[in-house]
Amino acid sequence: MLARRQFLMGAAPALLLASRAADAQDKPTIRFVLDWKWEGEHAQFTVPLTDGTFSKLGIDVKLDRGAGSGDTVAKVGSGAYDMGLADTMTMVRFNAANPDRKLISVCVVQDSSATGVVALKARGINAPKDLEGKKIYAPVADAGRQIFPVFAKANDIDLSKVNWNTVTGDLRDSMLAKREADAVKFPESELSVLYFVRHGVDICGSSIVTTQAFAEKNPDAIKKFVTGLVHGLNVMIDDRNKSMASLKTFDPLLNDDIEKGRMVLSLNTMLVTQNVLKNGYSAMDMGRLDKMLKAVTPAFNIAIPSATDVYTDKYLPSAADRTVHFWKLPA
């Protein structure tokens, strides 16, 4: 408050304020929506915002929580947001249904997917086939729910025997705890988890998605955004206390132990892989992506897109700016 009062005391400080306002206006603004509510894995997005990294890089980022990948791609596709975090294959499905509003991945955030089904062992759910005849609760826009048909096909699950129930993400976990649901769609848990990638579905997780028009108009802004994300990821690796403090500026009610656990789980299963450690952030092999698309899209009953229509690395920063700090992966 003292500094601001000093600025308002005379003409020269007022000119200084005007100059700073002009600088702020010159910074490109990115309206960004996440895939879900504030959770541990999102610290890599909040850290570069709260510690000033995005600002130092010369971009003005407006960050909002999300309501599921399906919702995120719809919002970015409509122009309500410039970019978003969404499941890559959910974006592919959106593009097939909306050829006039196609999105593209400009950065693969999750080199592997941690999407899976969390189940109660007491309900006899120990293998994919055990889900037949059971109730699964999930939001309609949940990435796992949208990808589930691919998982079902790979594991000979009869989709007609799976009972889906729509519920908000905030309620699904409590319903499982109360034994009202047999299983829930959730990317991490202390319970037994049927991870899709461990049951025949080799897919990456979420990406930074945007429109071709925004990408072509703002290439430098996207590169700076990704540079900031790599910084945020490295802070998650090095200092989870700092990461947690950053997250809690957006949701003060978050539980430190739970969200730090999510950070570790996301680092172990999605964010840091041998590929990322060796080749850097968003080092997507186009051959691997092509195999993913050929495996996933038939389950969606859509045409198989080319890998170059789904992902591009032309908006990534230099390799040096995509180096990820060492993280010891579980055996």
C-alpha positions, -999 to 999 in steps of 0.1 A, spaced: 0 0 0 28 24 8 44 20 -26 11 27 -43 4 58 -23 39 71 -33 30 66 -70 -1 86 -66 16 116 -50 29 134 -81 29 137 -119 62 119 -125 51 87 -106 18 89 -125 38 88 -157 56 57 -144 23 41 -137 12 48 -173 44 33 -186 39 1 -166 3 -1 -177 15 1 -213 40 -27 -207 13 -49 -193 -9 -42 -223 20 -52 -246 21 -87 -230 1 -112 -249 -27 -126 -228 -34 -164 -226 -68 -174 -212 -61 -210 -200 -85 -236 -186 -74 -267 -169 -89 -302 -172 -102 -305 -137 -104 -289 -103 -72 -278 -85 -51 -309 -76 -15 -317 -70 -6 -324 -106 -17 -288 -115 11 -272 -95 33 -270 -126 7 -246 -140 2 -225 -108 39 -222 -99 50 -202 -129 21 -179 -123 25 -173 -86 63 -170 -87 63 -145 -116 79 -168 -142 51 -163 -168 53 -125 -163 91 -125 -166 88 -145 -198 65 -117 -211 31 -134 -211 -1 -126 -191 -17 -159 -181 -53 -161 -168 -57 -196 -153 -90 -212 -144 -99 -247 -131 -117 -271 -154 -147 -294 -154 -133 -324 -174 -115 -328 -207 -146 -329 -227 -157 -296 -213 -122 -281 -218 -120 -289 -255 -155 -275 -260 -145 -243 -243 -113 -239 -263 -131 -248 -295 -157 -222 -289 -132 -195 -283 -141 -190 -246 -105 -199 -238 -73 -196 -259 -57 -228 -247 -65 -256 -223 -53 -288 -207 -72 -318 -220 -69 -355 -227 -53 -359 -261 -77 -386 -274 -107 -366 -261 -94 -338 -284 -92 -362 -313 -128 -372 -307 -139 -336 -305 -121 -328 -338 -140 -356 -356 -173 -343 -343 -164 -306 -350 -144 -305 -383 -149 -267 -385 -135 -261 -350 -105 -285 -349 -79 -282 -321 -43 -293 -321 -19 -304 -294 11 -280 -292 26 -297 -261 22 -332 -247 21 -326 -209 15 -362 -198 39 -385 -217 19 -415 -203 -17 -417 -191 -26 -425 -155 -62 -429 -164 -77 -460 -149 -106 -476 -129 -104 -475 -92 -122 -504 -78 -131 -520 -45 -115 -554 -41 -144 -564 -18 -167 -562 -49 -146 -587 -67 -130 -563 -92 -95 -574 -97 -92 -575 -135 -108 -556 -164 -134 -583 -172 -147 -580 -136 -162 -547 -145 -190 -564 -164 -223 -561 -144 -208 -534 -121 -217 -497 -116 -191 -471 -126 -197 -435 -116 -180 -406 -135 -188 -372 -150 -198 -372 -186 -168 -350 -196 -143 -372 -177 -114 -382 -200 -114 -418 -186 -150 -423 -194 -145 -411 -230 -115 -434 -234 -132 -464 -217 -145 -480 -250 -108 -484 -261 -100 -501 -228 -131 -523 -231 -122 -534 -266 -86 -542 -256 -99 -564 -227 -129 -580 -243 -153 -561 -220 -190 -562 -231 -199 -525 -229 -236 -534 -227 -229 -550 -193 -212 -520 -178 -236 -497 -159 -226 -461 -162 -239 -435 -138 -233 -398 -142 -221 -379 -111 -200 -349 -104 -164 -355 -97 -167 -341 -62 -193 -368 -53 -179 -399 -70 -152 -407 -45 -175 -404 -15 -200 -427 -32 -173 -453 -36 -164 -450 1 -201 -454 10 -203 -485 -11 -229 -469 -34 -207 -475 -65 -187 -505 -74 -160 -485 -92 -151 -449 -102 -131 -433 -129 -101 -417 -113 -65 -413 -123 -49 -421 -90 -57 -438 -57 -44 -459 -28 -69 -486 -39 -64 -512 -65 -63 -494 -99 -68 -509 -134 -46 -485 -153 -55 -484 -190 -18 -483 -201 -11 -515 -182 -40 -533 -199 -33 -530 -236 -39 -493 -242 -6 -474 -248 -17 -438 -248 -3 -405 -237 -23 -384 -213 -33 -347 -216 -19 -321 -239 -20 -283 -243 -47 -279 -269 -55 -248 -289 -69 -237 -322 -47 -235 -353 -56 -198 -356 -44 -190 -321 -12 -210 -325 -3 -194 -358 -10 -159 -344 9 -165 -311 38 -189 -317 62 -170 -293 36 -168 -265 30 -206 -267 68 -212 -265 70 -190 -235 41 -208 -219 57 -242 -223 90 -228 -210 71 -217 -179 55 -252 -176 88 -269 -176 99 -246 -148 68 -255 -129 74 -292 -134 110 -288 -122 98 -270 -90 74 -299 -84 103 -323 -86 126 -302 -64 103 -285 -39 68 -299 -31 63 -275 -2 67 -245 -26 44 -263 -51 18 -268 -25 19 -232 -13 14 -221 -49 -16 -244 -54 -32 -231 -22 -33 -196 -35 -61 -209 -58 -77 -233 -33 -68 -227 4 -88 -257 15 -66 -282 -2 -51 -309 20 -13 -308 19 -7 -345 24 -33 -356 -2 -21 -331 -29 16 -338 -23 7 -375 -28 -10 -366 -60 21 -347 -71 43 -378 -65 19 -401 -82 16 -378 -113 54 -375 -115 57 -413 -113 29 -423 -137 23 -394 -162 47 -365 -162 82 -379 -160 90 -410 -180 122 -424 -193 114 -407 -226 110 -373 -209 142 -377 -189 161 -387 -220 146 -364 -247 129 -336 -228 94 -323 -222 69 -331 -249 93 -353 -268 65 -371 -287 76 -397 -313 52 -394 -342 54 -431 -349 42 -438 -314 14 -413 -318 3 -429 -351 0 -462 -333 -21 -447 -306 -45 -431 -331 -49 -464 -350 -57 -482 -317 -80 -456 -303 -101 -441 -331 -118 -474 -342 -134 -476 -308 -148 -441 -314 -161 -451 -348 -142 -422 -364 -117 -419 -392 -81 -423 -382 -64 -388 -384 -28 -383 -393 -4 -377 -364 5 -343 -379 -32 -333 -377 -32 -341 -339 2 -328 -327 29 -304 -337 62 -296 -321 67 -263 -340 56 -242 -310 79 -258 -285 109 -239 -270 144 -251 -275 156 -284 -262 175 -266 -234 143 -250 -222 126 -284 -221 151 -302 -199 135 -320 -169 153 -324 -136 163 -359 -125 134 -379 -110 139 -414 -97 112 -435 -113 97 -464 -94 110 -499 -104 
